[in-house]
């Protein structure tokens, strides 16, 4: 899949997408963007743009292909653009936006490691002026091979398909000892656990030896979390480490529990 994360000092000319967001303070990112953002950036909201909250498939359901195409076209993007996505750094939101563009087969898309502050420190201009781009018309060759839905995951749980389910939530949520958000505690049966927050180094995200030992490059890996948000950086880190057989279960645990049973305990 090639390079995913890029240092702010390596960023060249291209388009910027501001994906700053906070799950507990949902207007924060939009407010920060209106105060200042990298010059030329557009804002994508985690819930309004990168989810379809009208769907019943978990807490942050996958938008339709039509919704995503409209977002990309109204944002004035072309397949040839070099696109740099940033959030507040060490967060999952730029990775969520990056994955949606991967799904649409954009090839020159990067997550800026360190986010907004790193770009600021690297000397990129900030402004509160919003740039409007002409609408584009895209022909998209969707990458359904990187997406997993509930029934795909059920095939893995039932042993019909061989793949590793990788749960990106905290160990206490994985084991079902605490569940602050969803109605049911535990994990999808057969899943193993790697808390995505172990990837954080300050406001950057980095692979570590424990993750690279947890899953092998020749394995088929489906990454999930509570609602498909924090699984995105784990997916992106594995892609950056040249894992090729990756899928994201966008509905994740909050979608799974609407239809199927869970497991509790375990230390995998």
N, C-alpha and C positions, 0 to 999 in steps of 0.2 A: 504493500500500500504506500510505502515511501514515508517521507518525513511528515510528521503531524504537528509537533510543537516547534516553535521558532522563538529565538530570543529577540527581544525588542531591537537590539542593535543590528540584527540581521534583516529586519523588515525593509523591503524595497517599495517602490511605487506600486500602489494598488488601491483596492477598496477596503474600507474598514467597516466592520459590524460591531456595534456596542451591545453586548449581551448581559450587562450588569443586572443583577436581580438579587432578591433576598426572599426566601420562602416564607419567613415570618413577617416580613414588612414589604408587601407586594408592590407598593408604589415607589419604593426606594430607588430602584434602578432607573426608572423613567424620570424621577425627580433629579437624580444625579446627572443624567444625560442632559436635561434641560439647563442645569447650572453650567456644566462644561463637559466637553467630550473631545476626542481627537478630531481634528479638522477633517471634514468630508465624511465622517462616520454617519451611519444610519442606526436606528435603534430597533432591535427585535426583542419583544417582551416574551419571557419564558412561557407565560400562560396564555396570552392573547394571540401570539404569533406561532409559537413552537409547540402548542398543545391545542386540542379541540375539547374544551371542557364540557361541551354539550353531549359528548359521547359517554356511555356508561362503562367504558373499558379501563377502569383504574382511575387514579387521581389526576394524571396528566396524560390523557390519551393521545395517541398518534393522530396528527392531522391527516386529512386525505391528500392524495397526490394532487388533486385539483387545488386544494387550499395552499399547499406548499408552492405549486407552480405560480399561483397568483401572487404569493408573497415574494418570490424571487423576481418575478417580472415587474411588480410594482416597486421593488427595490432597485430596479435598473441594472440587474446583474446579467452578465453574459458568461458563457462557459469558458471564455478565454481569460477572464479576469483573474488576477491574483488577489485573493480575498484573505484578509487578516481579521480574525475574530478575537475580541478581548472581553473579559469581564473584570471583576475586582481582583482577580488573581487568586490561585489556589481554590477556586470554586468550580462547580460542575456546569455552569451555564454556557460558557463558550463552547465546551465540548458537545453540549446538546445541539447547539446551532451548527457546529462543524459536522456532526453526524447527519443531520437533516440534509446538508449540502452533499455529503458523501452519498446518501441515499439517492440523490438526484444526479449523481455521477459528475459533479464538479471536481476537476482534477487538481486545481491549484488553490487549495484552501488550507489555511494554517491557524493554529491556536497560538496566540501570543503568550508565552510563559511569563508570568508576573503581572499580566493584565494592564489595566489603565495606568497604574503608577510606573510600571516599567517603561511604557511608551513615553510617559511624561519625562522620566529621567533620561531617556535616550534622545530627548530633544524634539519630539513631535509636537507640533502646534496644537493648542487647545482653544476651543471656542464654544460659545453658546448658540452660534448661528447654525441653523439646520440646512443641509444641502439637499435639494430635490433633484432627482435624476430622471431622465426620460424613461418611460416604461419600455421594457424590452419584450420580445416574443421568443420564447424558448421551445426547442424540440428536445424533450428529456428522455433519455434511455435509463429508466429507473433501475436501481440495483436492489432488486428484491432478495438477492442472496445475502444481504447483510441485515435483514429484518426478520424477526421471529414474532409470531403471535401466540396466543394461548394454546391453540391446537398443535402448533409445532413443538411447543414445550411439553405438552402431554405425550407426544410421540417419544420424546426422550425419557420422560418419567416412566413410561410403560415399557421401555427397553426396545421399542421398535426402531428407533434411530439412536446411533451411538454418538453421544456428545457430552461434554462437561457443562453443567450448569454452575455458573460462578455468581454467588450472591455478594453484592458490593456493600451491604449494610454492616452495621456494627455487629460484633460477635453476640452481644446480649440480645439484640433483635433477631439475629439468625437463630439462636437457640430458643427463642420464645420466652426469655426471662423478663424482657421488657418490650412493650409495644405502645409507644406514645401516640401513634397516628392511626394505624389500621385496626379494623374490628377484630381481626384474628391474629394471634401471635404464632411465630414459627417460621419455617422456610419451605420452599418448594421441595418435595421429596427428591432425594439423590443429590441435591445441590451441595457444593462445598463453599466455603466462606473466605473472602478477603476484603476487609474493610477498606474502602477507597481512601479514607482519610490517612491511611499509612503512606499514601503517595505524596502527601504534602511536605514540602520543605519551605517554610515561610509562606510566601504568596506564589510559589511555583509548584509544579507537579513533576515528579520524577519516578521512573521505574526503580524498583529495588529487587534485591536477590530473592527475597521471600516470595514475591509475586511471580518472578520468572521460574521459580522452582515449583510453584503451585500448579501451573498449567504448562503443558509442553507445546511447542510450535506445531507439531504434527497432529495435535488434537483439534477436534471441532469444539469451539467454545461459544456458549450462549451466556451473555452477561445480563444480569438483572439486579434490581434494587427494590425500593418500595414503590416507586412510580415512574421509573425509567429515567430519572434525572441524574442521580449520583452514579448510576451505572455507566453513564456516558464518558466521564473521564477515565474510568477503568478500561473501557473499550478503547478509547483514544490512546492511552498509554501502551496497551498491548499492540495496537496497530503501529504505533511509532517504533515499537521494538520488533517490527516485521513479522508479527503473527498475522496470518492471512485467512485462517478459517474462523472468522468471528461473525457473530450475530448479536444484535441488541434486541432484547425482549422489552419493547417500549412500554407495554402495559404493566409489566413486572408484577410484584407480589400483590399489589392492590387490585390488579385485574385477575390474577390467578385465583384468589380467594372468593371471587364471585361465583365460581363454578366448581372448584376442586378442593380436596383436602390438603392439609399441610403436615409436616413433621416438626417435632420439637426436640430440643437437646442436640447432642452431637458436638464435636470439637474439630470438624474438618476445615 
